[in-house]
Amino acid sequence: MLIESTARAGIGLRQPHYREFRARRPAVGFVEVHSENFFNPHDAAAQVLAAVRAEHAVSLHGVGLALGSACGLDDEHLDRLTALVARTDPLRVSDHACFARAPWVGRGMVHANDLLPVAFTRGSLAVFVANVQHVQERLRRPILVENLSAYLDFAERDFSEPEFFAELARRSGCGLLLDVNNLMVNALNAGADDAQAAVCAWLDELARRAPPDLVGEIHLAGHSRQHELVIDDHS
């Protein structure tokens, strides 16, 4: 079971707010931080995280595992994440349903430094299952995988998005970090007549296909319209 019997409301802690957070010491259920910002165990950020962890549960949310990359995971990145998890003993560990790594002829392995979408195909599912299982074996715990805000869609697909996540969880044992704003962004960019109804339909399908404890964390954020696209900018 991946969800807790008692829900907690947390906040995302980012560098501009470290000092104020430590001064105010708000009563929050947990604090979410970006994993990669704390890979160095000896810098000032690590000291901040240690102080926060002494008073709050911490959720580690990554942006760099690239779980959908067919070339596999970056061993150094996973090593550093494993060490961070050992130091922090987090409430949860999560990353995104995206790819970012690929071989480039003559240049070796490249990392796009972005959250690039994947097609919901059987091949993509096999890649995700293998990579997620590898991460979970290293961390010795299940992780959560977040649904993406994607600014293009693929003609080729074998699964709907909710079906893809339900099957990924069934095969790998992972959970879902459900980003509600990303669902809304995707519905708006797809030109849905009623974006809210489209989001509700997505959630209804997930509920039919997956057990209720699949969702281990929920993200609430914001978006803005930039020219012809709606952008997930956490506004």
Wavefront OBJ file of the C-alpha trace (Angstrom):
o trace
v 0.000 0.000 0.000
v 1.504 3.316 -1.105
v -0.852 5.881 0.410
v -1.052 6.740 4.087
v -4.147 6.172 6.174
v -3.981 9.843 7.227
v -3.524 12.443 4.498
v -0.879 15.154 4.886
v -0.741 18.538 3.158
v 2.789 19.581 2.237
v 4.582 22.311 0.326
v 7.381 22.437 -2.211
v 10.496 24.080 -0.784
v 12.736 25.901 -3.273
v 15.967 27.840 -2.789
v 14.468 31.389 -2.699
v 12.426 30.396 0.354
v 14.990 28.500 2.460
v 15.683 31.360 4.846
v 12.036 32.344 5.320
v 10.951 28.732 5.813
v 13.556 28.175 8.496
v 12.600 31.432 10.226
v 8.840 30.880 10.157
v 8.908 27.103 10.729
v 5.383 26.548 9.366
v 3.303 23.620 10.549
v 3.137 21.500 7.386
v 2.635 17.786 6.972
v 5.734 17.326 4.842
v 8.188 19.218 2.654
v 8.915 18.291 -0.960
v 12.311 19.159 -2.464
v 13.990 18.511 -5.801
v 16.373 15.619 -5.266
v 19.119 16.887 -7.572
v 19.517 20.118 -5.585
v 20.846 18.091 -2.650
v 23.148 15.558 -4.273
v 26.252 17.241 -2.822
v 26.374 16.166 0.840
v 28.822 18.911 1.789
v 27.294 22.152 0.473
v 24.996 24.691 2.131
v 21.874 23.168 0.584
v 22.619 19.859 2.310
v 22.791 21.666 5.644
v 19.406 23.257 4.963
v 17.888 19.885 4.108
v 19.301 18.298 7.260
v 17.755 21.068 9.371
v 14.402 20.733 7.608
v 14.480 16.945 7.918
v 15.030 17.233 11.668
v 11.574 18.825 11.966
v 9.579 17.603 8.954
v 9.008 14.567 6.809
v 10.630 15.068 3.397
v 9.485 13.914 -0.035
v 12.264 13.703 -2.650
v 11.028 14.687 -6.109
v 13.483 14.192 -8.962
v 13.700 15.608 -12.462
v 16.692 13.701 -13.815
v 16.172 9.934 -13.727
v 14.630 9.932 -17.223
v 12.690 6.747 -16.506
v 11.443 6.427 -20.079
v 14.892 6.410 -21.691
v 15.398 3.259 -23.757
v 19.187 3.477 -23.280
v 18.759 2.891 -19.550
v 19.568 4.980 -16.510
v 22.567 7.121 -15.663
v 24.454 5.049 -13.077
v 26.140 8.070 -11.497
v 22.820 9.866 -11.096
v 21.259 6.798 -9.501
v 24.262 6.376 -7.196
v 23.871 9.947 -5.959
v 20.130 9.545 -5.490
v 20.694 6.333 -3.547
v 23.130 8.118 -1.239
v 20.666 10.996 -0.732
v 17.874 8.584 0.152
v 20.159 6.887 2.682
v 21.005 10.245 4.289
v 17.457 11.588 4.286
v 15.169 8.577 4.860
v 12.411 10.346 2.903
v 8.696 9.879 3.195
v 8.521 9.298 -0.577
v 10.732 9.299 -3.680
v 9.363 10.306 -7.065
v 10.294 11.312 -10.604
v 8.567 11.939 -13.931
v 7.169 9.753 -16.710
v 9.567 11.105 -19.314
v 12.752 10.410 -21.230
v 15.821 12.634 -21.558
v 18.811 10.387 -22.332
v 19.805 9.018 -25.737
v 22.968 8.090 -27.647
v 24.221 10.619 -30.204
v 26.558 9.313 -32.881
v 30.020 10.733 -32.311
v 29.062 12.434 -29.055
v 28.266 9.560 -26.736
v 25.300 9.774 -24.393
v 23.454 13.092 -24.243
v 20.930 14.382 -21.711
v 18.276 16.814 -22.916
v 17.891 18.370 -19.450
v 14.144 18.396 -20.028
v 11.085 16.267 -19.347
v 10.353 14.866 -22.803
v 7.110 12.935 -23.382
v 6.875 9.320 -24.477
v 4.331 7.443 -26.564
v 2.057 5.138 -24.582
v 3.094 1.989 -26.432
v 4.013 -1.530 -25.341
v 7.648 -0.757 -26.084
v 7.607 2.351 -23.897
v 5.909 0.428 -21.120
v 8.613 -2.252 -21.187
v 11.305 0.438 -20.905
v 9.567 2.111 -17.972
v 9.000 -1.168 -16.143
v 12.665 -2.157 -16.448
v 13.964 1.257 -15.374
v 11.519 1.678 -12.501
v 12.304 -1.793 -11.177
v 16.020 -1.011 -11.377
v 15.565 2.181 -9.357
v 13.405 0.439 -6.770
v 15.910 -2.371 -6.354
v 18.672 0.164 -5.725
v 16.628 2.292 -3.342
v 14.969 -0.719 -1.695
v 11.605 1.007 -1.784
v 8.786 1.711 -4.249
v 8.828 5.042 -6.036
v 6.108 7.278 -7.442
v 6.005 8.247 -11.116
v 4.408 11.568 -12.086
v 2.158 12.116 -15.093
v 3.651 14.682 -17.445
v 2.481 17.919 -19.037
v 3.156 17.077 -22.689
v 3.085 19.620 -25.497
v 2.722 17.087 -28.287
v 0.804 13.882 -28.744
v 1.791 10.702 -30.552
v -0.303 9.081 -33.254
v 0.975 5.664 -32.190
v -0.348 4.347 -28.891
v -1.391 1.046 -27.399
v -2.769 2.454 -24.134
v -4.625 5.465 -22.864
v -2.578 7.438 -20.338
v -4.502 6.159 -17.279
v -4.238 2.603 -18.613
v -0.483 3.065 -19.118
v 0.048 4.153 -15.510
v -2.169 1.411 -14.140
v -0.221 -1.207 -16.095
v 3.133 0.310 -15.105
v 2.146 0.102 -11.455
v 0.876 -3.461 -11.811
v 4.084 -4.686 -13.448
v 6.660 -2.713 -11.459
v 5.069 -2.114 -8.066
v 5.462 1.666 -8.304
v 2.816 4.239 -7.429
v 1.556 7.398 -9.098
v 2.317 10.981 -8.228
v -0.837 12.533 -9.637
v -0.312 16.056 -10.973
v -3.802 17.486 -11.432
v -2.517 20.653 -13.092
v -0.715 18.596 -15.738
v -3.991 16.870 -16.573
v -5.665 20.254 -17.024
v -2.799 21.603 -19.153
v -2.959 18.581 -21.445
v -6.742 18.818 -21.777
v -6.579 22.517 -22.649
v -3.792 22.021 -25.190
v -5.706 19.139 -26.764
v -8.591 21.540 -27.404
v -11.078 19.820 -25.113
v -14.493 21.505 -25.189
v -14.722 21.045 -21.428
v -11.242 20.611 -19.928
v -12.574 20.011 -16.434
v -14.801 17.210 -17.702
v -11.825 15.729 -19.583
v -9.784 15.690 -16.376
v -12.637 14.022 -14.496
v -12.927 11.392 -17.231
v -9.165 10.711 -16.949
v -9.507 10.233 -13.191
v -12.588 8.042 -13.578
v -10.714 5.761 -15.971
v -7.770 5.521 -13.580
v -10.150 4.609 -10.747
v -11.633 1.812 -12.886
v -8.249 0.399 -13.856
v -6.171 0.754 -10.678
v -6.563 0.202 -6.942
v -7.306 3.291 -4.811
v -3.910 3.149 -3.108
v -2.053 3.688 -6.407
v -1.838 7.459 -5.849
v 0.807 8.230 -3.243
v 0.981 12.003 -3.659
v -0.959 14.742 -5.452
v 0.531 17.901 -6.959
v -1.494 21.111 -7.154
v 0.090 23.966 -9.097
v -0.798 26.486 -11.796
v -0.391 27.295 -15.462
v -0.492 30.225 -17.845
v -1.325 30.750 -21.504
v 1.620 31.675 -23.705
v 0.532 32.363 -27.268
v -1.216 29.237 -28.564
v -0.130 26.933 -25.702
v -0.993 26.521 -22.043
v 2.248 26.067 -20.100
v 2.737 24.265 -16.806
v 4.774 26.975 -15.057
v 3.615 26.440 -11.438
v 2.284 30.011 -11.418
l 1 2 3 4 5 6 7 8 9 10 11 12 13 14 15 16 17 18 19 20 21 22 23 24 25 26 27 28 29 30 31 32 33 34 35 36 37 38 39 40 41 42 43 44 45 46 47 48 49 50 51 52 53 54 55 56 57 58 59 60 61 62 63 64 65 66 67 68 69 70 71 72 73 74 75 76 77 78 79 80 81 82 83 84 85 86 87 88 89 90 91 92 93 94 95 96 97 98 99 100 101 102 103 104 105 106 107 108 109 110 111 112 113 114 115 116 117 118 119 120 121 122 123 124 125 126 127 128 129 130 131 132 133 134 135 136 137 138 139 140 141 142 143 144 145 146 147 148 149 150 151 152 153 154 155 156 157 158 159 160 161 162 163 164 165 166 167 168 169 170 171 172 173 174 175 176 177 178 179 180 181 182 183 184 185 186 187 188 189 190 191 192 193 194 195 196 197 198 199 200 201 202 203 204 205 206 207 208 209 210 211 212 213 214 215 216 217 218 219 220 221 222 223 224 225 226 227 228 229 230 231 232 233 234 235
